[in-house]
Amino acid sequence: MFQDITLQDLYNKQHHEPHTIIDVRSPKEYHNATIPGSINIPVFSDDERAEVGTIYKQVGKEAAKERGLAIFSAKLPEFIAAFNQIETPKTVFCWRGGMRSKTAATVLDLMGVEVKRLTGGYRTYRQWVVSMLENPEFKPEVLVLNGNTGSGKTALLKQLSQKGYPVLDLEGMAGHRGSIFGQIGLVPSNQKKFESLLVEKLLRYKDVSFVLLEGESKRIGKVTIPDFLYNKKEQGIQLFIDLPVDERVRNILDDYQPWNSPDEFLEAFRLIKKRIHTPIAAEIEHDLQNGNYHKAVKLLLEYYYDPKYEHSAKQYPNGRKIHLHAIDINDALLQIEGEITEASKK
C-alpha cells in the first residue's frame, strides 16, 4: 500500500536524495501552476477532465467516478510505462490529495511501482507559499543592478549566477523582460508560478550575506513583486551601470532579435506610439516596418526609454548610489564583482 507524505517530509527527502515529484493533474492545471521541479504525468487530459467534471455536476458523483475509471483504464499501460522510466523515488500529487492522486498511487502500487502521495496536494503547497510570503524572514542585504535600457542587466545577472553569486532573477521568474516588448519570445508566468519560484530562491539564499537583483518596478509583466522584497530592493545598494549607446543597442538586438518577430514588435510599439513626439514616432514605425532595427532601437532609447529612466533614477539618495562607467558588459561585470568584494568587507 502506498504511503502519504507531508510537504515538509517531501522537502527533506529532496535535500538528501534524488527525488521526482509528479503532478498527475491535467496539462492545463500543471502549466497554470505547479510545484517547481515537478513533471506532469496526467490521469486525465484537459478534455477528459472537463468531461468528468460535467458528468459530476449534471449526473452525480458515482457516474463521474465510473466514467473517470473507464477513461483511466484505457490509458493504464502508457501511464505505468511513464512511471517505470523514472529511476528515482517518486511522489505524486493532485489538487488536494484526492481521487486522482489516490487512484494513481493505488494502481501503481498494484503494478509494483513504489510511490508516495503528497498529503493535501497542490493546495497545501500553495497555502505554504502564501504563508511564506506573508511572514518573510529574508535577512540578506540587496545589491541592485540599475541602468538605462540595454545596459545588459539581465545578461550580467546570468553571468554572476554562473559564477556562483546569489542572484534573484525576477524577470526570469516572471517570464518577462520588464518592457513593452518584454514578453515577446517568452512564456509569461502568472502570479502563482512566480511566487512559487520566488519562495524556492528565497529559501535557498536565506543564510547568505547578500543577493543581487535587477532594479525592477513593482510590476513585471503579469506579476507583482511582494511588498517586503520591493521595499528591500528600494533600500538596497543601487549600482548604476553606464554603457555607450551603441553598445546598449547591440545588447538589445542580441537579446530581443526583433527580426524573428517583426509583427509583434510593431504591434507592441504602437501601444506606446502616442507617448513619443509624432515625427519621431513615425520615423521609428517606418524603420520597424523596413527592418532598420538598429536605428529604430536607438531612437526608442533617445526619445522614450532614457527620459523615463532619468526621472526614476533621481529617487535614490546619493549615499546609496554607485555609478559604474563601463565600455561593455565584460567591463561592467568586473566592476560589479569589485563592488561585491567591497560590500562583503563591510
N, C-alpha and C positions, 0 to 999 in steps of 0.2 A: 504494500500500500504506500502511495506517495506521502510525503511529509509536507506540512505547511512551514513556511519560514517567515520571520519578521523582516521588515525593511532593514533594521539595524544589523541583524544576523547576516543578511544578504551582503551588506556593505563590508562587514568584517571578512566574509569569505572572499570577496573580490580583492581585498588587500593582501590575502595570504595565499591565494592560488588562482590560476586561470579559471574564469567562470563566465558562462554565457547566459545572458538574460534574454528570454524570448517572449515577445509581445504577440499573443495569439488573437488579438482583436483584428478588425478589418483593416485593409491597407489605408483607407481614408482616416480612420481613427489614429493609426500609427503615425501617419505623416502630419497629422494635426498637432499631436503632442505625445511624447513617449518618454521613457526613462533613457537618458543619454547612454549610448553604447549598446542598447538592445537591438536585436534583429526581429524581423517580422515573419512569422510562420502562421498565417491566419487560419482559424477554424472556418470562418465564412468570408467570402468575398464581399465587397460593398453591396452588390445587388442581392446576394443571398441574405446578408444581414437585414437589409431593408424588407425583403420578403418575409422573413421570420418575424420581424417586428410588426409588420402589418397584420399577419395572422394572429399574433398575440393580442393586438388591440381589437380586431374585428371578430375573432372567434373565441380565443381564450388561451390560457397558459398551456394546457395539455396538448392542444392541436399544434401550437407553436413548437413545443418540445418534440413532438413526433416528426414534424417537417424538418426541424433542425437536425435531428438524428439521421433522417433519410439523406439529407444533403451531406452531412459529415461522413456518413458511412461510405458514400461513393468515392470519397477522396482519401480514405484511410491509407492505402498503400503509399500514395505520394506524400502524405503528411508524415507518416512514420519514417519514410526514407529520408526526408529532410532532417529529422532529428538524429537519425543514425549517422549522418555525416558530421555531426558536431562531436568532437572528441573530449571536450572539457565537461566538467559538471554543469548541470543546467537547472535554471529556474524559470517557470512560466508565470505569466500574469495576464489578466484581462482587466476590465474596467474596475471592478470592485472585488475581485477574488471570487467570482460567482460561477455560473454554469459553464461558461466557455473554458475557463482555465481548469475547472474541476473535471469536465469531460475530457479535455486534452490530457491532463495528468493521469486520469484513470485508465484511459485507453493505452497510453504509452507504458504505464506500469504493467498492464496485462501483456503487452508485447515485449516485456523485458528491458524497456528503456527507462533508466532511472532519472527522474526529475523531481524537483521540489516546486511548490506553488507559493507565490508571494501572498501573504495574508493581507487582505484589503485591496489588493491590486493597485492599478494606477491611481485610483482615488486617494489611497493612503499616501502614496508617494507625492501627489500634488499637494495634499494638506501639509506634508512635511516641508516642501519647498516654500509654500506661503508662510509658514511659521518661521522658517529660517530668515526670510526677508523682512518679516515684521519685527523680529528681535535679533538684529545682526550684531555680531561681535567681530568686527573686522578691524584689526589694530594696525596693519602696515601703513607706513607713510605712502603718499602717492606722488609720483613724478609724471607730469602731464606733457605730452608732446603736442605742441601747437604749431601753427604755421599756415601761411596762405595756401589756398587750394593748389595741389600739385607739388607740395613740399615733400612728398614721399613718406608721410607719417605712417600709413598702413604698412608699406614695404619695410620701413625701419623697425616697426614693432615685430614684424615677422622675423627679420634678421636677428633682433635682440632675443626673441623667443628661441630661435635655433641655437643661439649661443648659451642658452640656459638661464637667461634672466626671467624673472616672474612677470608675465605680461597678461593683461586683461584686454583681449581683442574684442571690444564691444561691437564694432562693425561686423566682424566675422560672425559673432553670435547672432547679430540681428539680420545677417544676410543682406546687408545694405551698406553702401559707401557713404551715406550721410549727405548726399547732394540731390539735386533734382533729377540727375541721371543715375542715382545711386543703386537702383535695383536692376538695371539693365545687365543681363547676362548672369544674374544671381537668382537664388530662390529665397525670397524674404521670409524671415521667421515670424511667427505670431508671438504674442506676449508669453504664453505658457512655455513654448520651446525656448525662448530667450532666457526666461527666468531659470529654467532647469539647467541650461548650460552655464549660466552665471553662478548659480549656487555650487555647482561642481568645481568651478575655478576658485570661488571664494574659500571653499573648504581646503583646496589644495594649497592655497597661499596664506592661510590664516596665521602661520607662525613665522613668515618671512618678515624682514625689516622694512621692505618697500615693494611696491608694484609699479609697473609702467602702464599707462593707458593713453589713449588719444583724447585731445580736447574736443569733446562732443557736446552738442546741445542736449536738452533734456529728452528729446525725441529723436530716434534713429529709425527712419522708415516707418514701419508699423508698430514699433515697440517703444516703451518708455523706460528710462533708467530709474531705478528706485531712488527715492529721496536721499537716503543715507549715503549712497555711493556718489550721487551727483554732488551733494554738499561736500563730501570728502575730496572730490575732484576739484571743486572750486577753491578749496582751502589748501590744495597741494602746491608743490613747487612747479612753476609753469616754465617749461623750456620752449622758447620760440625759435623755430628753425627758419632761417632766411636763405633761400636759394635764388639764383638768377632766373629771370622769367622764362628764358628759352629752355632751361633745364626743367622747370616746372611743366612747361608744355609737353616736353618729351615724356616726362613721368605720367602725365595724364593720358597721353596717346598710348603708351605702353600698357597702362592699367585698363583703360576702357575699350580700346580698339574699336572706335566708332564705325569703321568701315565694315565691321561684321554685323552691325545692327543699325544701318543708316536711318531707316524709317522711325525706329524707336527713339533715336536721338533727336530727330527733327520734331517728333511729337512732344518729347519732354521739353525741348527748347521753347515751343510755343506756349507752354504753361507759364514761362517767365518773361516772354517777349514784351509784354506791356510794361514791365518794370525797367526796360532799357530804352534809352533815347532812340526815337523812331528811326533815324537814318542808320544808326549803328546796328539796331536790331535787324533791319532789312539786309544789311551787309552780312551779318552773321548767318541769317537764314539762307541767303544766296550761297555763301561758302559751304554750309552744310549740305545743301541740295546738290552742289557740284563737287563734293568730296574734298574741298580745301580745308581739311580739318585742322591743320597747324594754325592757319590764320584765324579760323573760327574760334578755336580754343583761346588763342592769345587775346582776341577781342573780348571774349567772355570774362577772362581774368581781369582785364583792364577796366571794363565798364560795368561788371556785375559782381564778381566774387571778391575782388580785392577791396573795393569800397565797403562792402558789408563786413569783411573781416577786420579792417582797420577800426571800425566802430566798436566791434565786440571786444577787441584786444585791449581797449582802454580801461576796461572794468577792473583789471587786476592791479594791485598796488606794486610799485617798483621793487619793493623788498622781496616779493615772491616771483619776480620775472628774471629769467636768464636768457639773453639773446645769443644765438649760435649762428654766426655768419659762415656759411659753407659754400663750396663751389659745386658740390654734387652730393648724392646720397652717401657715398662711401666716406666722404669727409665729415658729413653730419653724424654718421654712425660713430666715428672715432671721437668726436666731440661729446656726444651723448654718453659714451662709455666713460669719458673723463669726468663728466658731471656726476655720474653714478658713483664713481670712486670717491669723489669729494663728499657726496651726500652720505655715503656709508661711513665716513670718518666722524660724522657729527653725532 
